[in-house]
Amino acid sequence: MRIGDLHEVQNHLQEALPYYQRALSAFRVKKNRRGEVMALVRIGTLRERQGQYPEAAAALREAVSISSAGGDDALRARALISMGLVSGALGRAAEARENYEEAATLFQRLRDRQGYTEALIRLAGLTLAEARPEDAMTLLQTAVMDAKDRDDRGQQYQAVVLIGDVHVRQGEADSARARYEEALRLAEAQRDLRAEADTRIRLAKLHFVAGRPADGIAMAQRALALYQSLRDRSREADTLSLLGSLYQDHGNPTLAAEQHVRALSLYRALRDSMREAASLINLAAAYEAQGAQEDAQETQKKAIFLLQPR
């Protein structure tokens, strides 16, 4: 389990999985039900990070079932939080809400304030996705107050950045930027590189919408370096695509095209045809802005081909 954890914290997900599976087998041989649940939650969480949602759901359902039979409310609550994430990713919003609400009830019973606040934050994110920003804000205000009371900067960050998302949904750009800047300070204080990168991308998008491409470029470039250090190729590709749009808005179609070409290469490697097509469309616009009409037309044809139903 510890070797798996060391691999996972370094983002070596493929290397972590066999160790968790070996731990699961060992716990089963020893009939250690608590250990089984812990290993299943690790496997489910890792599968979720890899985007393997059906496999994640199977592992987490087993974890919930075993912990229920054993009467271990703490482990069950943790498994339910992970199950909620997977249910949401599978488009099962009602099931995700049930998972989070049951976890919140268990954490309250256990007087686990950190767990309860985590459940509130997850519920708020789901509520916001359901286009209910006011309800989400109510949950987040409770969460951020509790996190501040416990000086839990990690949960403060999670709640504050979601409050920024609520302001974006409500069209309150200045309030959103203030919240994102607060979240960025929290992420930097914790040296949480992923949180810092994610927040910088949010700020870069706000600058883009507000017509401040130079500020957006600075934010996105730092985020790109962070995602590269984290070896997150998917986020790296998305950031390159955003940089391309920012350079285009800044009046530099040549640099815009360079970023879109780099993004396109990564999307192809990731075998993401939809994002590859979107990247081709952006690249065609950059070519057109340079006056390269033939290149623009050829690139558009490639995008149309990818978008045709197979």
Beta strands, then each sheet from edge to edge (+ up, - down):
end
